Amino acid sequence: MQEPSPRNWRMNALIARSAGVLAIALGFVIGMYGLDHPSSHWLQTALGLLVTGMLAQGYALYCSIKRMQQLNSGS
Protein backbone atom coordinates (compact mmCIF):
# COMPACT_ATOMS: atom_id res chain seq x y z
CA MET A 1 0.00 0.00 0.00
CA GLN A 2 1.32 3.41 -0.92
CA GLU A 3 2.09 5.78 1.94
CA PRO A 4 0.49 9.24 1.64
CA SER A 5 2.91 12.00 0.82
CA PRO A 6 3.58 14.51 3.62
CA ARG A 7 2.03 17.95 3.28
CA ASN A 8 4.27 20.81 2.31
CA TRP A 9 2.97 23.23 4.96
CA ARG A 10 5.46 25.94 4.02
CA MET A 11 4.39 26.07 0.38
CA ASN A 12 0.69 25.95 1.31
CA ALA A 13 1.21 28.86 3.72
CA LEU A 14 3.12 30.87 1.13
CA ILE A 15 0.43 30.41 -1.51
CA ALA A 16 -2.39 31.18 0.95
CA ARG A 17 -0.62 34.26 2.28
CA SER A 18 -0.02 35.60 -1.24
CA ALA A 19 -3.59 34.95 -2.31
CA GLY A 20 -4.86 36.55 0.89
CA VAL A 21 -2.83 39.71 0.45
CA LEU A 22 -3.92 39.99 -3.17
CA ALA A 23 -7.60 39.45 -2.34
CA ILE A 24 -7.55 41.99 0.51
CA ALA A 25 -5.79 44.62 -1.59
CA LEU A 26 -8.17 44.08 -4.50
CA GLY A 27 -11.12 44.19 -2.10
CA PHE A 28 -10.07 47.60 -0.81
CA VAL A 29 -9.57 49.00 -4.31
CA ILE A 30 -12.90 47.68 -5.56
CA GLY A 31 -14.56 48.83 -2.33
CA MET A 32 -13.43 52.39 -2.92
CA TYR A 33 -14.88 52.24 -6.41
CA GLY A 34 -18.07 50.77 -4.96
CA LEU A 35 -18.42 53.63 -2.50
CA ASP A 36 -18.44 56.04 -5.44
CA HIS A 37 -21.17 53.96 -7.13
CA PRO A 38 -23.36 52.63 -4.29
CA SER A 39 -26.09 51.27 -6.56
CA SER A 40 -23.67 48.90 -8.30
CA HIS A 41 -22.66 45.39 -7.23
CA TRP A 42 -19.07 46.41 -6.47
CA LEU A 43 -19.56 46.80 -2.71
CA GLN A 44 -20.74 43.19 -2.39
CA THR A 45 -17.85 42.03 -4.57
CA ALA A 46 -15.38 43.95 -2.43
CA LEU A 47 -16.82 42.46 0.75
CA GLY A 48 -16.52 38.98 -0.73
CA LEU A 49 -12.88 39.61 -1.62
CA LEU A 50 -12.12 40.95 1.86
CA VAL A 51 -13.69 37.89 3.49
CA THR A 52 -11.86 35.57 1.10
CA GLY A 53 -8.57 37.29 1.89
CA MET A 54 -9.13 36.98 5.63
CA LEU A 55 -9.96 33.29 5.29
CA ALA A 56 -6.82 32.75 3.22
CA GLN A 57 -4.75 34.51 5.89
CA GLY A 58 -6.34 32.30 8.54
CA TYR A 59 -5.44 29.18 6.55
CA ALA A 60 -1.88 30.47 6.14
CA LEU A 61 -1.65 30.88 9.92
CA TYR A 62 -2.96 27.33 10.37
CA CYS A 63 -0.33 26.01 7.92
CA SER A 64 2.42 27.90 9.75
CA ILE A 65 1.34 26.44 13.09
CA LYS A 66 1.21 22.91 11.65
CA ARG A 67 4.68 23.39 10.15
CA MET A 68 6.10 24.52 13.50
CA GLN A 69 4.49 21.51 15.21
CA GLN A 70 5.96 19.23 12.56
CA LEU A 71 9.44 20.74 12.98
CA ASN A 72 9.26 20.51 16.78
CA SER A 73 8.13 16.87 16.72
CA GLY A 74 11.16 15.98 14.58
CA SER A 75 9.33 14.11 11.85
ChimeraX commands (.cxc) that place a marker at each C-alpha (Angstrom):
marker #1 position 0.00,0.00,0.00 radius 0.5
marker #1 position 1.32,3.41,-0.92 radius 0.5
marker #1 position 2.09,5.78,1.94 radius 0.5
marker #1 position 0.49,9.24,1.64 radius 0.5
marker #1 position 2.91,12.00,0.82 radius 0.5
marker #1 position 3.58,14.51,3.62 radius 0.5
marker #1 position 2.03,17.95,3.28 radius 0.5
marker #1 position 4.27,20.81,2.31 radius 0.5
marker #1 position 2.97,23.23,4.96 radius 0.5
marker #1 position 5.46,25.94,4.02 radius 0.5
marker #1 position 4.39,26.07,0.38 radius 0.5
marker #1 position 0.69,25.95,1.31 radius 0.5
marker #1 position 1.21,28.86,3.72 radius 0.5
marker #1 position 3.12,30.87,1.13 radius 0.5
marker #1 position 0.43,30.41,-1.51 radius 0.5
marker #1 position -2.39,31.18,0.95 radius 0.5
marker #1 position -0.62,34.26,2.28 radius 0.5
marker #1 position -0.02,35.60,-1.24 radius 0.5
marker #1 position -3.59,34.95,-2.31 radius 0.5
marker #1 position -4.86,36.55,0.89 radius 0.5
marker #1 position -2.83,39.71,0.45 radius 0.5
marker #1 position -3.92,39.99,-3.17 radius 0.5
marker #1 position -7.60,39.45,-2.34 radius 0.5
marker #1 position -7.55,41.99,0.51 radius 0.5
marker #1 position -5.79,44.62,-1.59 radius 0.5
marker #1 position -8.17,44.08,-4.50 radius 0.5
marker #1 position -11.12,44.19,-2.10 radius 0.5
marker #1 position -10.07,47.60,-0.81 radius 0.5
marker #1 position -9.57,49.00,-4.31 radius 0.5
marker #1 position -12.90,47.68,-5.56 radius 0.5
marker #1 position -14.56,48.83,-2.33 radius 0.5
marker #1 position -13.43,52.39,-2.92 radius 0.5
marker #1 position -14.88,52.24,-6.41 radius 0.5
marker #1 position -18.07,50.77,-4.96 radius 0.5
marker #1 position -18.42,53.63,-2.50 radius 0.5
marker #1 position -18.44,56.04,-5.44 radius 0.5
marker #1 position -21.17,53.96,-7.13 radius 0.5
marker #1 position -23.36,52.63,-4.29 radius 0.5
marker #1 position -26.09,51.27,-6.56 radius 0.5
marker #1 position -23.67,48.90,-8.30 radius 0.5
marker #1 position -22.66,45.39,-7.23 radius 0.5
marker #1 position -19.07,46.41,-6.47 radius 0.5
marker #1 position -19.56,46.80,-2.71 radius 0.5
marker #1 position -20.74,43.19,-2.39 radius 0.5
marker #1 position -17.85,42.03,-4.57 radius 0.5
marker #1 position -15.38,43.95,-2.43 radius 0.5
marker #1 position -16.82,42.46,0.75 radius 0.5
marker #1 position -16.52,38.98,-0.73 radius 0.5
marker #1 position -12.88,39.61,-1.62 radius 0.5
marker #1 position -12.12,40.95,1.86 radius 0.5
marker #1 position -13.69,37.89,3.49 radius 0.5
marker #1 position -11.86,35.57,1.10 radius 0.5
marker #1 position -8.57,37.29,1.89 radius 0.5
marker #1 position -9.13,36.98,5.63 radius 0.5
marker #1 position -9.96,33.29,5.29 radius 0.5
marker #1 position -6.82,32.75,3.22 radius 0.5
marker #1 position -4.75,34.51,5.89 radius 0.5
marker #1 position -6.34,32.30,8.54 radius 0.5
marker #1 position -5.44,29.18,6.55 radius 0.5
marker #1 position -1.88,30.47,6.14 radius 0.5
marker #1 position -1.65,30.88,9.92 radius 0.5
marker #1 position -2.96,27.33,10.37 radius 0.5
marker #1 position -0.33,26.01,7.92 radius 0.5
marker #1 position 2.42,27.90,9.75 radius 0.5
marker #1 position 1.34,26.44,13.09 radius 0.5
marker #1 position 1.21,22.91,11.65 radius 0.5
marker #1 position 4.68,23.39,10.15 radius 0.5
marker #1 position 6.10,24.52,13.50 radius 0.5
marker #1 position 4.49,21.51,15.21 radius 0.5
marker #1 position 5.96,19.23,12.56 radius 0.5
marker #1 position 9.44,20.74,12.98 radius 0.5
marker #1 position 9.26,20.51,16.78 radius 0.5
marker #1 position 8.13,16.87,16.72 radius 0.5
marker #1 position 11.16,15.98,14.58 radius 0.5
marker #1 position 9.33,14.11,11.85 radius 0.5
marker link #1:1,2 radius 0.2
marker link #1:2,3 radius 0.2
marker link #1:3,4 radius 0.2
marker link #1:4,5 radius 0.2
marker link #1:5,6 radius 0.2
marker link #1:6,7 radius 0.2
marker link #1:7,8 radius 0.2
marker link #1:8,9 radius 0.2
marker link #1:9,10 radius 0.2
marker link #1:10,11 radius 0.2
marker link #1:11,12 radius 0.2
marker link #1:12,13 radius 0.2
marker link #1:13,14 radius 0.2
marker link #1:14,15 radius 0.2
marker link #1:15,16 radius 0.2
marker link #1:16,17 radius 0.2
marker link #1:17,18 radius 0.2
marker link #1:18,19 radius 0.2
marker link #1:19,20 radius 0.2
marker link #1:20,21 radius 0.2
marker link #1:21,22 radius 0.2
marker link #1:22,23 radius 0.2
marker link #1:23,24 radius 0.2
marker link #1:24,25 radius 0.2
marker link #1:25,26 radius 0.2
marker link #1:26,27 radius 0.2
marker link #1:27,28 radius 0.2
marker link #1:28,29 radius 0.2
marker link #1:29,30 radius 0.2
marker link #1:30,31 radius 0.2
marker link #1:31,32 radius 0.2
marker link #1:32,33 radius 0.2
marker link #1:33,34 radius 0.2
marker link #1:34,35 radius 0.2
marker link #1:35,36 radius 0.2
marker link #1:36,37 radius 0.2
marker link #1:37,38 radius 0.2
marker link #1:38,39 radius 0.2
marker link #1:39,40 radius 0.2
marker link #1:40,41 radius 0.2
marker link #1:41,42 radius 0.2
marker link #1:42,43 radius 0.2
marker link #1:43,44 radius 0.2
marker link #1:44,45 radius 0.2
marker link #1:45,46 radius 0.2
marker link #1:46,47 radius 0.2
marker link #1:47,48 radius 0.2
marker link #1:48,49 radius 0.2
marker link #1:49,50 radius 0.2
marker link #1:50,51 radius 0.2
marker link #1:51,52 radius 0.2
marker link #1:52,53 radius 0.2
marker link #1:53,54 radius 0.2
marker link #1:54,55 radius 0.2
marker link #1:55,56 radius 0.2
marker link #1:56,57 radius 0.2
marker link #1:57,58 radius 0.2
marker link #1:58,59 radius 0.2
marker link #1:59,60 radius 0.2
marker link #1:60,61 radius 0.2
marker link #1:61,62 radius 0.2
marker link #1:62,63 radius 0.2
marker link #1:63,64 radius 0.2
marker link #1:64,65 radius 0.2
marker link #1:65,66 radius 0.2
marker link #1:66,67 radius 0.2
marker link #1:67,68 radius 0.2
marker link #1:68,69 radius 0.2
marker link #1:69,70 radius 0.2
marker link #1:70,71 radius 0.2
marker link #1:71,72 radius 0.2
marker link #1:72,73 radius 0.2
marker link #1:73,74 radius 0.2
marker link #1:74,75 radius 0.2
view
